[in-house]
C-alpha cells in the first residue's frame, strides 16, 4: 500500500472536522475547564473554611466557653508535643525544656485562640496555670485525634507551667 493510499484510508476512517465541529469541541472543552475550575475553587474554599473552624475552651466549673480556638494543624501539634522528647510529665523536663514548652504554648495561643485574640506577650503576662492547663487539655484532645501517643503529660501539677 502506497503512502497516498494510507492517507486516503486514514481520512476515510477519520474524516476531517468541519469548522463548526471544531468550534463545538472547543466550546465543550472550555465549558469542562470552567466547570472544573469552579469545582476546584469550591473545594479549596471548603478546605480553607475547615481550617477556620473554631472550638470552645470550656471552663469545667461553669460549663461555659471562656475562649475559642482554631483547630491546629498536625504539624503544630507534633512540634508542640515533640518538645517533650517523649517524656511523660513536666517534672521530667529540664528547666530549659519547660521554658521552650512555655514559649511554644504562648505562640500557639497567639496563633490559635481567636476570641480573645491576643499576642504572645499578652498571653505570657496574663496566663494563669488553670487556663494554661485547659489549653493543654484542648491541644491534647486535638493531638489524640491525629493519633498522638497517650502519656500522662496533662497530669502535671497545675503550677508547673
C-alpha positions as CSV (number, residue, x, y, z in Angstrom):
1,X,0.0,0.0,0.0
2,X,1.4,3.3,-1.1
3,X,1.7,6.3,1.1
4,X,-1.2,8.0,-0.7
5,X,-3.4,5.1,-0.2
6,X,-2.6,5.0,3.5
7,X,-3.6,8.7,3.8
8,X,-6.8,8.2,1.9
9,X,-7.7,5.2,4.1
10,X,-6.9,7.1,7.2
11,X,-9.1,10.1,6.0
12,X,-12.0,7.7,5.2
13,X,-11.7,6.3,8.7
14,X,-11.2,9.7,10.4
15,X,-12.7,12.4,8.2
16,X,-11.6,16.0,8.9
17,X,-13.8,18.0,11.2
18,X,-15.7,21.0,9.9
19,X,-15.1,24.4,11.3
20,X,-18.4,24.2,13.2
21,X,-17.4,20.8,14.7
22,X,-14.1,22.2,15.8
23,X,-15.8,25.2,17.4
24,X,-18.2,22.9,19.2
25,X,-15.4,20.8,20.5
26,X,-13.6,23.9,21.7
27,X,-16.8,25.2,23.4
28,X,-17.2,21.9,25.2
29,X,-13.6,21.9,26.3
30,X,-13.9,25.4,27.6
31,X,-17.2,24.5,29.4
32,X,-15.5,21.5,31.0
33,X,-12.5,23.6,32.0
34,X,-14.7,26.3,33.5
35,X,-16.7,23.8,35.4
36,X,-13.6,22.0,36.7
37,X,-12.1,25.4,37.8
38,X,-15.3,26.3,39.6
39,X,-15.4,22.9,41.3
40,X,-11.8,23.3,42.4
41,X,-12.5,26.8,43.7
42,X,-15.4,25.4,45.7
43,X,-13.2,22.6,47.1
44,X,-10.4,25.0,48.0
45,X,-12.9,27.4,49.6
46,X,-14.4,24.4,51.6
47,X,-10.9,23.3,52.7
48,X,-9.8,26.8,53.7
49,X,-13.0,27.2,55.6
50,X,-12.3,24.0,57.5
51,X,-9.0,25.5,58.8
52,X,-11.0,28.3,60.3
53,X,-13.3,26.1,62.4
54,X,-13.2,27.2,66.0
55,X,-13.9,25.1,69.1
56,X,-14.6,26.4,72.6
57,X,-12.3,26.1,75.6
58,X,-14.8,25.2,78.3
59,X,-14.4,26.2,82.0
60,X,-15.3,22.9,83.8
61,X,-16.6,24.8,86.8
62,X,-19.2,26.9,85.0
63,X,-19.5,24.8,81.8
64,X,-19.2,28.0,79.7
65,X,-16.9,28.9,76.9
66,X,-14.1,31.1,78.1
67,X,-12.2,31.2,74.8
68,X,-12.4,30.0,71.2
69,X,-9.6,28.1,69.5
70,X,-9.0,27.2,65.8
71,X,-8.2,23.6,65.1
72,X,-4.5,23.4,64.9
73,X,-2.6,21.7,62.1
74,X,-1.0,18.3,62.7
75,X,2.4,19.9,62.2
76,X,1.8,22.5,65.0
77,X,0.7,19.7,67.4
78,X,3.6,17.5,66.5
79,X,6.0,20.3,67.1
80,X,4.5,21.3,70.4
81,X,4.2,17.7,71.8
82,X,7.6,16.8,70.3
83,X,9.2,19.3,72.6
84,X,8.6,16.9,75.5
85,X,11.1,14.5,73.9
86,X,8.9,11.5,74.8
87,X,8.9,12.4,78.5
88,X,5.6,11.7,80.2
89,X,5.3,14.6,82.6
90,X,6.5,18.1,83.0
91,X,8.5,17.1,86.1
92,X,10.8,15.0,83.9
93,X,11.7,18.0,81.7
94,X,14.7,20.2,82.3
95,X,14.2,23.9,83.1
96,X,15.2,24.8,79.5
97,X,12.8,22.2,78.1
98,X,9.9,23.6,80.2
99,X,10.8,27.2,79.1
100,X,10.8,26.1,75.4
101,X,7.4,24.4,76.0
102,X,6.0,27.5,77.6
103,X,7.2,29.7,74.7
104,X,5.6,27.3,72.2
105,X,2.4,27.4,74.2
106,X,2.3,31.2,74.1
107,X,3.0,31.1,70.3
108,X,0.2,28.5,69.8
109,X,-2.2,30.6,71.9
110,X,-1.4,33.7,69.7
111,X,-1.9,31.6,66.5
112,X,-5.0,29.6,67.5
113,X,-7.0,31.4,70.1
114,X,-9.3,33.7,68.2
115,X,-11.5,35.0,71.0
116,X,-10.0,36.7,72.7
117,X,-7.3,37.4,70.1
118,X,-4.1,38.4,71.9
119,X,-0.4,38.3,71.1
120,X,2.3,36.0,72.6
121,X,3.5,38.7,75.0
122,X,-0.1,39.3,76.3
123,X,-0.5,35.6,77.0
124,X,2.9,35.5,78.7
125,X,1.9,38.3,81.1
126,X,-1.7,37.2,81.8
127,X,-1.8,33.4,81.6
128,X,-2.6,31.6,84.8
129,X,-2.0,27.9,85.5
130,X,-5.6,26.9,85.4
131,X,-6.2,28.4,81.9
132,X,-2.9,27.0,80.7
133,X,-4.0,23.5,81.7
134,X,-7.3,24.0,79.9
135,X,-5.4,25.0,76.7
136,X,-3.1,22.0,77.1
137,X,-6.1,19.7,77.5
138,X,-7.7,21.1,74.3
139,X,-4.4,20.7,72.4
140,X,-4.1,17.2,73.7
141,X,-7.6,16.4,72.5
142,X,-6.7,17.5,69.0
143,X,-3.4,15.6,69.3
144,X,-5.2,12.4,70.2
145,X,-7.4,12.8,67.2
146,X,-4.4,12.6,64.9
147,X,-3.2,9.5,66.8
148,X,-0.7,11.1,69.2
149,X,0.8,8.7,71.8
150,X,-1.0,9.0,75.1
151,X,1.1,10.0,78.1
152,X,0.3,11.4,81.5
153,X,1.6,14.8,80.2
154,X,-1.6,16.5,81.3
155,X,-1.4,15.1,84.8
156,X,1.4,17.5,85.7
157,X,0.9,19.9,88.6
158,X,-1.1,23.0,87.5
159,X,1.6,25.3,88.8
160,X,4.5,23.7,86.9
161,X,3.8,25.6,83.7
